[in-house]
């Protein structure tokens, strides 16, 4: 089993090699504008998963997926010659969902901003449900108009 650093280096090399030479190997005018976004290699360097995106509509994505699947053997042979390692990993092309996920996240963020604006507008026009000062204050005796001085708390008698 190879170490993780070597697997990462092999994955980066596969990504560079396939991205740079994809059009020259597939040689089909129907191949869409393909971007290799990520490559993951298993720890034993036997299998490589290549993630890609295609610029265009759904029909273009399907055509590109079919062409990549058909050219898998030629691509693997080319990668094997370029890498120069003992065993060439099998290649699996996986359509990356980054654009769809990003669009979905943008929609969710837009909805959250709209809700925040609604909450801010409601908070700006809000008033208190009760009094403006909800804290209790000691009640003043209205019939006790004379200032007799401080009282003793235990007996209630005037202190002199």
C-alpha positions, -999 to +999 in steps of 0.1 A: +000+000+000+014+034-010+015+062+015-010+091+013+015+116+000+024+094-030-013+088-038-019+126-037+011+131-061-002+105-085-037+120-084-023+154-091-003+141-120-033+122-135-053+154-132-027+174-150-020+149-177-057+142-185-068+178-184-040+189-208-044+161-233-081+152-232-091+168-265-061+153-284-069+118-271-107+117-275-106+136-309-144+140-312-159+173-321-189+165-299-168+165-268-179+195-247-158+219-228-146+196-200-129+207-168-113+181-146-121+193-112-106+166-089-089+132-090-089+107-062-067+077-061-071+047-038-044+040-014-031+010-034-030+032-066-052+007-084-082+029-091-086+066-099-119+086-098-118+116-121-144+143-114-153+166-142-177+193-152-191+201-187-200+236-198-234+234-216-268+219-214-280+185-204-276+170-239-240+182-240-233+166-206-247+133-217-227+133-250-195+141-232-201+114-206-206+088-233-175+099-252-154+098-220-167+063-212-159+052-248-123+067-246-115+053-212-090+027-225-071+051-246-070+076-217-058+049-193-030+039-218-019+075-221-019+080-184+001+049-179+028+060-204+030+095-187+031+083-151+057+056-155+046+036-125+044-002-124+006-005-124-017+020-142-048+027-123-082+021-138-101+054-146-136+061-136-152+093-149-177+109-125-197+140-134-191+166-107-222+183-093-204+215-084-223+238-107-257+225-096-248+226-060-234+261-063-266+273-080-287+256-053-266+273-026-270+306-043-308+302-043-308+293-006-286+323+002-309+346-018-339+333+001-321+337+034-313+374+026-349+380+016-361+366+049-335+386+069-348+417+051-383+408+061-373+403+097-354+435+098-384+455+084-407+439+110-382+447+138-379+483+127-417+488+129-421+468+161-431+483+195-429+469+229-459+447+240-461+462+274-448+494+290-417+510+278-400+504+312-411+469+323-392+469+356-410+473+389-403+503+410-410+507+447-444+521+453-445+555+471-470+560+499-493+589+489-507+595+524-473+597+540-463+633+530-440+641+559-404+632+560-399+616+593-365+601+586-352+566+582-371+537+599-357+507+616-364+477+593-370+452+622-394+472+643-406+499+619-399+526+645-382+559+636-345+560+641-332+591+659 
